Amino acid sequence: MATEVIGDEAVFYSKAEKYWKDVPPTVDGMLGGYGSISNIDIHGSSKFLQRFLGDGSGKTGTQCALDCGAGIGRITKRLLLPLFKTVDMVDVTNEFLVKARSYLEEDGRRVDNYFCCGLQDFQPQPGRYDLIWIQWVIGHLTDEALVGFLRRCRAGLRPHGMVCIKDNVAHEGVVMDEVDSSVCRDLPALRHVIRQAGFSVVAEERQENFPEEIFQVQMLALR
């Protein structure tokens, strides 16, 4: 369990906020120095996501998406705005959201809301979103906070809406990163949290063609 390695929750959250305040508001900054993987990441996400979108029974709509841990809007710009009519962004670092307004350029007109808030405190508007995309941010939440956030996400979905998590997964157990104050869960731990939140995993896929030295990255679609 992540709680066992996190220790003091207040310190855990405040250290993460301080870490991100010192990160430059660039694509390379958002990706921890691995800006070169952005195209591979977006291509993999788009291929995974598009199988669920469109018309027909049980398909996810394309009206509105939420980008969680959005940073400067890399995923909003490259993945979500090409597929959805409008997007909301939420991130704990205000400087990133300020930068997003110029980074998104003309496409930023279709971003309805920029929420500056940690996900442990964020409340999605009920029934608003077709998709809630959560990438490289769940490690900044305790198990309890992640379960609570995912439950609030359930209430935030439109009919046939879905949540997608894309994140690092550990080989075994829960690994603490003291540098950015985050945890990396293995798949059994992550699936346990997902079940606690009342979701089922309807699809799961590993991101291919990432550098060998970084954590394995998994995509999970939840309903």
ChimeraX commands (.cxc) that place a marker at each C-alpha (Angstrom):
marker #1 position 0.00,0.00,0.00 radius 0.5
marker #1 position 1.23,3.47,-0.89 radius 0.5
marker #1 position 0.24,4.79,2.55 radius 0.5
marker #1 position 2.97,2.70,4.14 radius 0.5
marker #1 position 5.77,4.40,2.19 radius 0.5
marker #1 position 4.36,7.95,2.08 radius 0.5
marker #1 position 4.45,8.84,5.78 radius 0.5
marker #1 position 3.26,12.35,6.61 radius 0.5
marker #1 position 0.61,13.29,4.01 radius 0.5
marker #1 position 0.98,17.06,4.46 radius 0.5
marker #1 position 4.73,16.82,3.85 radius 0.5
marker #1 position 4.15,14.48,0.88 radius 0.5
marker #1 position 1.86,16.97,-0.85 radius 0.5
marker #1 position 3.81,20.12,0.00 radius 0.5
marker #1 position 7.12,18.65,-1.24 radius 0.5
marker #1 position 5.48,17.75,-4.56 radius 0.5
marker #1 position 4.05,21.24,-4.98 radius 0.5
marker #1 position 7.46,22.76,-4.28 radius 0.5
marker #1 position 9.13,20.40,-6.76 radius 0.5
marker #1 position 6.79,21.37,-9.60 radius 0.5
marker #1 position 7.09,25.10,-8.88 radius 0.5
marker #1 position 10.79,24.78,-9.76 radius 0.5
marker #1 position 10.17,22.90,-13.03 radius 0.5
marker #1 position 10.36,25.00,-16.23 radius 0.5
marker #1 position 7.02,25.36,-18.06 radius 0.5
marker #1 position 8.16,23.50,-21.18 radius 0.5
marker #1 position 7.39,20.14,-22.79 radius 0.5
marker #1 position 10.79,18.90,-21.63 radius 0.5
marker #1 position 9.99,20.07,-18.10 radius 0.5
marker #1 position 6.62,18.32,-18.13 radius 0.5
marker #1 position 8.32,15.08,-19.18 radius 0.5
marker #1 position 11.20,15.18,-16.72 radius 0.5
marker #1 position 13.82,15.78,-19.39 radius 0.5
marker #1 position 12.36,13.21,-21.78 radius 0.5
marker #1 position 10.71,15.65,-24.17 radius 0.5
marker #1 position 11.80,13.46,-27.07 radius 0.5
marker #1 position 9.18,10.83,-26.16 radius 0.5
marker #1 position 6.22,13.22,-26.53 radius 0.5
marker #1 position 5.28,12.17,-30.07 radius 0.5
marker #1 position 5.49,8.46,-29.20 radius 0.5
marker #1 position 3.39,9.07,-26.10 radius 0.5
marker #1 position 0.66,10.98,-27.93 radius 0.5
marker #1 position 0.50,8.44,-30.77 radius 0.5
marker #1 position 0.10,5.55,-28.32 radius 0.5
marker #1 position -2.57,7.37,-26.33 radius 0.5
marker #1 position -4.54,8.35,-29.43 radius 0.5
marker #1 position -4.50,4.82,-30.81 radius 0.5
marker #1 position -5.65,3.44,-27.43 radius 0.5
marker #1 position -8.37,6.05,-26.93 radius 0.5
marker #1 position -9.95,6.22,-30.36 radius 0.5
marker #1 position -11.29,2.66,-30.20 radius 0.5
marker #1 position -13.83,3.89,-27.60 radius 0.5
marker #1 position -14.95,7.09,-29.32 radius 0.5
marker #1 position -17.65,7.75,-31.91 radius 0.5
marker #1 position -21.25,6.91,-32.66 radius 0.5
marker #1 position -22.98,3.68,-31.75 radius 0.5
marker #1 position -24.08,1.71,-28.74 radius 0.5
marker #1 position -21.83,2.13,-25.73 radius 0.5
marker #1 position -19.40,4.49,-27.48 radius 0.5
marker #1 position -17.93,7.41,-25.54 radius 0.5
marker #1 position -19.02,10.86,-26.72 radius 0.5
marker #1 position -16.69,13.64,-27.83 radius 0.5
marker #1 position -18.27,16.73,-26.28 radius 0.5
marker #1 position -15.98,17.46,-23.33 radius 0.5
marker #1 position -12.81,16.01,-21.78 radius 0.5
marker #1 position -10.90,16.76,-18.58 radius 0.5
marker #1 position -7.08,16.76,-18.55 radius 0.5
marker #1 position -5.83,15.95,-15.03 radius 0.5
marker #1 position -2.33,17.05,-14.08 radius 0.5
marker #1 position -2.46,19.01,-17.30 radius 0.5
marker #1 position 0.70,21.08,-16.87 radius 0.5
marker #1 position 1.15,23.49,-19.78 radius 0.5
marker #1 position -1.37,21.57,-21.89 radius 0.5
marker #1 position 0.79,19.13,-23.87 radius 0.5
marker #1 position -1.90,16.42,-23.77 radius 0.5
marker #1 position -4.75,18.92,-24.14 radius 0.5
marker #1 position -3.17,20.32,-27.31 radius 0.5
marker #1 position -1.94,17.14,-28.97 radius 0.5
marker #1 position -4.43,14.46,-27.82 radius 0.5
marker #1 position -7.68,15.89,-26.46 radius 0.5
marker #1 position -8.48,19.01,-28.49 radius 0.5
marker #1 position -8.17,17.11,-31.80 radius 0.5
marker #1 position -10.78,14.61,-30.54 radius 0.5
marker #1 position -13.11,16.63,-28.27 radius 0.5
marker #1 position -15.10,19.83,-28.80 radius 0.5
marker #1 position -14.04,21.32,-25.48 radius 0.5
marker #1 position -11.50,20.53,-22.77 radius 0.5
marker #1 position -11.05,21.52,-19.11 radius 0.5
marker #1 position -7.59,21.49,-17.52 radius 0.5
marker #1 position -6.66,20.98,-13.87 radius 0.5
marker #1 position -3.18,21.32,-12.37 radius 0.5
marker #1 position -1.76,22.22,-8.99 radius 0.5
marker #1 position 0.83,24.66,-10.44 radius 0.5
marker #1 position -0.64,27.99,-11.51 radius 0.5
marker #1 position 2.45,28.95,-13.52 radius 0.5
marker #1 position 1.85,25.98,-15.84 radius 0.5
marker #1 position -1.76,26.98,-16.46 radius 0.5
marker #1 position -0.68,30.55,-17.21 radius 0.5
marker #1 position 1.84,29.23,-19.73 radius 0.5
marker #1 position -0.86,26.99,-21.26 radius 0.5
marker #1 position -2.76,30.03,-22.50 radius 0.5
marker #1 position 0.08,30.89,-24.90 radius 0.5
marker #1 position 1.26,27.31,-25.55 radius 0.5
marker #1 position -2.18,26.23,-26.78 radius 0.5
marker #1 position -2.34,29.18,-29.21 radius 0.5
marker #1 position -5.62,29.40,-31.17 radius 0.5
marker #1 position -6.75,25.99,-29.91 radius 0.5
marker #1 position -6.95,27.46,-26.43 radius 0.5
marker #1 position -10.29,29.03,-27.37 radius 0.5
marker #1 position -11.82,25.57,-26.88 radius 0.5
marker #1 position -10.50,25.21,-23.32 radius 0.5
marker #1 position -13.44,26.16,-21.12 radius 0.5
marker #1 position -11.82,26.05,-17.67 radius 0.5
marker #1 position -8.35,26.20,-16.14 radius 0.5
marker #1 position -8.61,24.82,-12.60 radius 0.5
marker #1 position -5.65,25.39,-10.28 radius 0.5
marker #1 position -6.10,22.65,-7.69 radius 0.5
marker #1 position -4.53,19.44,-6.41 radius 0.5
marker #1 position -6.49,16.37,-7.46 radius 0.5
marker #1 position -6.90,15.37,-3.80 radius 0.5
marker #1 position -9.18,18.43,-3.47 radius 0.5
marker #1 position -10.62,18.69,-6.98 radius 0.5
marker #1 position -14.35,18.17,-7.53 radius 0.5
marker #1 position -15.33,17.48,-11.16 radius 0.5
marker #1 position -18.67,18.98,-12.16 radius 0.5
marker #1 position -21.28,16.19,-12.07 radius 0.5
marker #1 position -22.27,14.79,-15.46 radius 0.5
marker #1 position -19.93,17.06,-17.46 radius 0.5
marker #1 position -17.25,14.85,-19.00 radius 0.5
marker #1 position -17.19,12.21,-21.72 radius 0.5
marker #1 position -13.56,11.47,-20.86 radius 0.5
marker #1 position -11.38,12.14,-17.84 radius 0.5
marker #1 position -7.73,11.62,-18.80 radius 0.5
marker #1 position -5.31,11.16,-15.88 radius 0.5
marker #1 position -1.65,10.89,-16.92 radius 0.5
marker #1 position 1.53,10.87,-14.86 radius 0.5
marker #1 position -0.11,12.35,-11.78 radius 0.5
marker #1 position -1.68,9.56,-9.66 radius 0.5
marker #1 position 1.69,9.03,-7.97 radius 0.5
marker #1 position 1.14,12.35,-6.20 radius 0.5
marker #1 position -1.95,10.99,-4.43 radius 0.5
marker #1 position -2.22,8.72,-1.42 radius 0.5
marker #1 position -4.34,5.58,-1.87 radius 0.5
marker #1 position -7.22,7.14,0.06 radius 0.5
marker #1 position -7.04,10.37,-1.94 radius 0.5
marker #1 position -6.84,8.49,-5.24 radius 0.5
marker #1 position -9.89,6.36,-4.38 radius 0.5
marker #1 position -11.79,9.50,-3.39 radius 0.5
marker #1 position -10.79,11.34,-6.55 radius 0.5
marker #1 position -11.78,8.43,-8.80 radius 0.5
marker #1 position -15.16,8.23,-7.07 radius 0.5
marker #1 position -15.71,11.92,-7.75 radius 0.5
marker #1 position -14.68,11.28,-11.35 radius 0.5
marker #1 position -17.43,8.66,-11.65 radius 0.5
marker #1 position -19.96,11.31,-10.72 radius 0.5
marker #1 position -18.39,13.69,-13.24 radius 0.5
marker #1 position -18.97,11.42,-16.24 radius 0.5
marker #1 position -21.68,11.73,-18.88 radius 0.5
marker #1 position -23.54,8.58,-20.02 radius 0.5
marker #1 position -21.04,6.10,-21.52 radius 0.5
marker #1 position -18.21,8.31,-20.29 radius 0.5
marker #1 position -14.92,6.81,-19.20 radius 0.5
marker #1 position -11.76,7.46,-17.23 radius 0.5
marker #1 position -8.32,6.70,-18.66 radius 0.5
marker #1 position -5.25,6.38,-16.47 radius 0.5
marker #1 position -1.81,6.42,-18.09 radius 0.5
marker #1 position 1.07,6.15,-15.68 radius 0.5
marker #1 position 4.28,4.48,-14.63 radius 0.5
marker #1 position 3.94,1.07,-13.03 radius 0.5
marker #1 position 6.46,-0.52,-10.70 radius 0.5
marker #1 position 7.74,-4.07,-11.18 radius 0.5
marker #1 position 6.66,-5.02,-7.65 radius 0.5
marker #1 position 5.11,-3.19,-4.72 radius 0.5
marker #1 position 5.09,0.58,-4.27 radius 0.5
marker #1 position 8.24,2.60,-4.96 radius 0.5
marker #1 position 8.80,6.05,-3.42 radius 0.5
marker #1 position 10.51,8.85,-5.36 radius 0.5
marker #1 position 11.88,11.33,-2.86 radius 0.5
marker #1 position 12.90,13.80,-5.57 radius 0.5
marker #1 position 9.41,14.75,-6.76 radius 0.5
marker #1 position 7.56,13.28,-3.74 radius 0.5
marker #1 position 5.57,10.65,-5.61 radius 0.5
marker #1 position 4.92,6.92,-5.50 radius 0.5
marker #1 position 4.88,4.37,-8.30 radius 0.5
marker #1 position 2.45,1.49,-7.77 radius 0.5
marker #1 position 2.62,-1.93,-9.36 radius 0.5
marker #1 position -0.38,-3.10,-11.38 radius 0.5
marker #1 position -1.98,-5.18,-8.60 radius 0.5
marker #1 position -1.88,-2.17,-6.25 radius 0.5
marker #1 position -3.31,0.11,-8.93 radius 0.5
marker #1 position -6.08,-2.34,-9.84 radius 0.5
marker #1 position -6.98,-2.62,-6.14 radius 0.5
marker #1 position -7.44,1.15,-5.88 radius 0.5
marker #1 position -9.53,1.16,-9.07 radius 0.5
marker #1 position -11.83,-1.54,-7.71 radius 0.5
marker #1 position -12.22,0.34,-4.42 radius 0.5
marker #1 position -13.41,3.35,-6.39 radius 0.5
marker #1 position -16.12,1.26,-8.05 radius 0.5
marker #1 position -14.59,1.06,-11.52 radius 0.5
marker #1 position -13.82,-1.90,-13.76 radius 0.5
marker #1 position -10.86,-2.00,-16.15 radius 0.5
marker #1 position -12.36,-2.45,-19.64 radius 0.5
marker #1 position -9.05,-2.26,-21.53 radius 0.5
marker #1 position -5.38,-2.23,-20.64 radius 0.5
marker #1 position -2.32,-1.72,-22.81 radius 0.5
marker #1 position 1.38,-1.10,-22.33 radius 0.5
marker #1 position 2.91,1.93,-24.02 radius 0.5
marker #1 position 5.52,0.69,-26.47 radius 0.5
marker #1 position 8.78,2.24,-27.71 radius 0.5
marker #1 position 9.69,4.18,-24.57 radius 0.5
marker #1 position 13.33,4.27,-23.38 radius 0.5
marker #1 position 14.33,1.10,-21.54 radius 0.5
marker #1 position 15.68,2.98,-18.52 radius 0.5
marker #1 position 12.32,4.46,-17.48 radius 0.5
marker #1 position 9.43,2.74,-15.74 radius 0.5
marker #1 position 7.01,0.67,-17.78 radius 0.5
marker #1 position 3.97,2.81,-18.66 radius 0.5
marker #1 position 0.48,1.32,-18.73 radius 0.5
marker #1 position -2.81,2.68,-20.10 radius 0.5
marker #1 position -6.05,1.59,-18.42 radius 0.5
marker #1 position -9.59,2.44,-19.54 radius 0.5
marker #1 position -12.14,2.45,-16.70 radius 0.5
marker #1 position -15.91,2.34,-16.60 radius 0.5
marker link #1:1,2 radius 0.2
marker link #1:2,3 radius 0.2
marker link #1:3,4 radius 0.2
marker link #1:4,5 radius 0.2
marker link #1:5,6 radius 0.2
marker link #1:6,7 radius 0.2
marker link #1:7,8 radius 0.2
marker link #1:8,9 radius 0.2
marker link #1:9,10 radius 0.2
marker link #1:10,11 radius 0.2
marker link #1:11,12 radius 0.2
marker link #1:12,13 radius 0.2
marker link #1:13,14 radius 0.2
marker link #1:14,15 radius 0.2
marker link #1:15,16 radius 0.2
marker link #1:16,17 radius 0.2
marker link #1:17,18 radius 0.2
marker link #1:18,19 radius 0.2
marker link #1:19,20 radius 0.2
marker link #1:20,21 radius 0.2
marker link #1:21,22 radius 0.2
marker link #1:22,23 radius 0.2
marker link #1:23,24 radius 0.2
marker link #1:24,25 radius 0.2
marker link #1:25,26 radius 0.2
marker link #1:26,27 radius 0.2
marker link #1:27,28 radius 0.2
marker link #1:28,29 radius 0.2
marker link #1:29,30 radius 0.2
marker link #1:30,31 radius 0.2
marker link #1:31,32 radius 0.2
marker link #1:32,33 radius 0.2
marker link #1:33,34 radius 0.2
marker link #1:34,35 radius 0.2
marker link #1:35,36 radius 0.2
marker link #1:36,37 radius 0.2
marker link #1:37,38 radius 0.2
marker link #1:38,39 radius 0.2
marker link #1:39,40 radius 0.2
marker link #1:40,41 radius 0.2
marker link #1:41,42 radius 0.2
marker link #1:42,43 radius 0.2
marker link #1:43,44 radius 0.2
marker link #1:44,45 radius 0.2
marker link #1:45,46 radius 0.2
marker link #1:46,47 radius 0.2
marker link #1:47,48 radius 0.2
marker link #1:48,49 radius 0.2
marker link #1:49,50 radius 0.2
marker link #1:50,51 radius 0.2
marker link #1:51,52 radius 0.2
marker link #1:52,53 radius 0.2
marker link #1:53,54 radius 0.2
marker link #1:54,55 radius 0.2
marker link #1:55,56 radius 0.2
marker link #1:56,57 radius 0.2
marker link #1:57,58 radius 0.2
marker link #1:58,59 radius 0.2
marker link #1:59,60 radius 0.2
marker link #1:60,61 radius 0.2
marker link #1:61,62 radius 0.2
marker link #1:62,63 radius 0.2
marker link #1:63,64 radius 0.2
marker link #1:64,65 radius 0.2
marker link #1:65,66 radius 0.2
marker link #1:66,67 radius 0.2
marker link #1:67,68 radius 0.2
marker link #1:68,69 radius 0.2
marker link #1:69,70 radius 0.2
marker link #1:70,71 radius 0.2
marker link #1:71,72 radius 0.2
marker link #1:72,73 radius 0.2
marker link #1:73,74 radius 0.2
marker link #1:74,75 radius 0.2
marker link #1:75,76 radius 0.2
marker link #1:76,77 radius 0.2
marker link #1:77,78 radius 0.2
marker link #1:78,79 radius 0.2
marker link #1:79,80 radius 0.2
marker link #1:80,81 radius 0.2
marker link #1:81,82 radius 0.2
marker link #1:82,83 radius 0.2
marker link #1:83,84 radius 0.2
marker link #1:84,85 radius 0.2
marker link #1:85,86 radius 0.2
marker link #1:86,87 radius 0.2
marker link #1:87,88 radius 0.2
marker link #1:88,89 radius 0.2
marker link #1:89,90 radius 0.2
marker link #1:90,91 radius 0.2
marker link #1:91,92 radius 0.2
marker link #1:92,93 radius 0.2
marker link #1:93,94 radius 0.2
marker link #1:94,95 radius 0.2
marker link #1:95,96 radius 0.2
marker link #1:96,97 radius 0.2
marker link #1:97,98 radius 0.2
marker link #1:98,99 radius 0.2
marker link #1:99,100 radius 0.2
marker link #1:100,101 radius 0.2
marker link #1:101,102 radius 0.2
marker link #1:102,103 radius 0.2
marker link #1:103,104 radius 0.2
marker link #1:104,105 radius 0.2
marker link #1:105,106 radius 0.2
marker link #1:106,107 radius 0.2
marker link #1:107,108 radius 0.2
marker link #1:108,109 radius 0.2
marker link #1:109,110 radius 0.2
marker link #1:110,111 radius 0.2
marker link #1:111,112 radius 0.2
marker link #1:112,113 radius 0.2
marker link #1:113,114 radius 0.2
marker link #1:114,115 radius 0.2
marker link #1:115,116 radius 0.2
marker link #1:116,117 radius 0.2
marker link #1:117,118 radius 0.2
marker link #1:118,119 radius 0.2
marker link #1:119,120 radius 0.2
marker link #1:120,121 radius 0.2
marker link #1:121,122 radius 0.2
marker link #1:122,123 radius 0.2
marker link #1:123,124 radius 0.2
marker link #1:124,125 radius 0.2
marker link #1:125,126 radius 0.2
marker link #1:126,127 radius 0.2
marker link #1:127,128 radius 0.2
marker link #1:128,129 radius 0.2
marker link #1:129,130 radius 0.2
marker link #1:130,131 radius 0.2
marker link #1:131,132 radius 0.2
marker link #1:132,133 radius 0.2
marker link #1:133,134 radius 0.2
marker link #1:134,135 radius 0.2
marker link #1:135,136 radius 0.2
marker link #1:136,137 radius 0.2
marker link #1:137,138 radius 0.2
marker link #1:138,139 radius 0.2
marker link #1:139,140 radius 0.2
marker link #1:140,141 radius 0.2
marker link #1:141,142 radius 0.2
marker link #1:142,143 radius 0.2
marker link #1:143,144 radius 0.2
marker link #1:144,145 radius 0.2
marker link #1:145,146 radius 0.2
marker link #1:146,147 radius 0.2
marker link #1:147,148 radius 0.2
marker link #1:148,149 radius 0.2
marker link #1:149,150 radius 0.2
marker link #1:150,151 radius 0.2
marker link #1:151,152 radius 0.2
marker link #1:152,153 radius 0.2
marker link #1:153,154 radius 0.2
marker link #1:154,155 radius 0.2
marker link #1:155,156 radius 0.2
marker link #1:156,157 radius 0.2
marker link #1:157,158 radius 0.2
marker link #1:158,159 radius 0.2
marker link #1:159,160 radius 0.2
marker link #1:160,161 radius 0.2
marker link #1:161,162 radius 0.2
marker link #1:162,163 radius 0.2
marker link #1:163,164 radius 0.2
marker link #1:164,165 radius 0.2
marker link #1:165,166 radius 0.2
marker link #1:166,167 radius 0.2
marker link #1:167,168 radius 0.2
marker link #1:168,169 radius 0.2
marker link #1:169,170 radius 0.2
marker link #1:170,171 radius 0.2
marker link #1:171,172 radius 0.2
marker link #1:172,173 radius 0.2
marker link #1:173,174 radius 0.2
marker link #1:174,175 radius 0.2
marker link #1:175,176 radius 0.2
marker link #1:176,177 radius 0.2
marker link #1:177,178 radius 0.2
marker link #1:178,179 radius 0.2
marker link #1:179,180 radius 0.2
marker link #1:180,181 radius 0.2
marker link #1:181,182 radius 0.2
marker link #1:182,183 radius 0.2
marker link #1:183,184 radius 0.2
marker link #1:184,185 radius 0.2
marker link #1:185,186 radius 0.2
marker link #1:186,187 radius 0.2
marker link #1:187,188 radius 0.2
marker link #1:188,189 radius 0.2
marker link #1:189,190 radius 0.2
marker link #1:190,191 radius 0.2
marker link #1:191,192 radius 0.2
marker link #1:192,193 radius 0.2
marker link #1:193,194 radius 0.2
marker link #1:194,195 radius 0.2
marker link #1:195,196 radius 0.2
marker link #1:196,197 radius 0.2
marker link #1:197,198 radius 0.2
marker link #1:198,199 radius 0.2
marker link #1:199,200 radius 0.2
marker link #1:200,201 radius 0.2
marker link #1:201,202 radius 0.2
marker link #1:202,203 radius 0.2
marker link #1:203,204 radius 0.2
marker link #1:204,205 radius 0.2
marker link #1:205,206 radius 0.2
marker link #1:206,207 radius 0.2
marker link #1:207,208 radius 0.2
marker link #1:208,209 radius 0.2
marker link #1:209,210 radius 0.2
marker link #1:210,211 radius 0.2
marker link #1:211,212 radius 0.2
marker link #1:212,213 radius 0.2
marker link #1:213,214 radius 0.2
marker link #1:214,215 radius 0.2
marker link #1:215,216 radius 0.2
marker link #1:216,217 radius 0.2
marker link #1:217,218 radius 0.2
marker link #1:218,219 radius 0.2
marker link #1:219,220 radius 0.2
marker link #1:220,221 radius 0.2
marker link #1:221,222 radius 0.2
marker link #1:222,223 radius 0.2
view
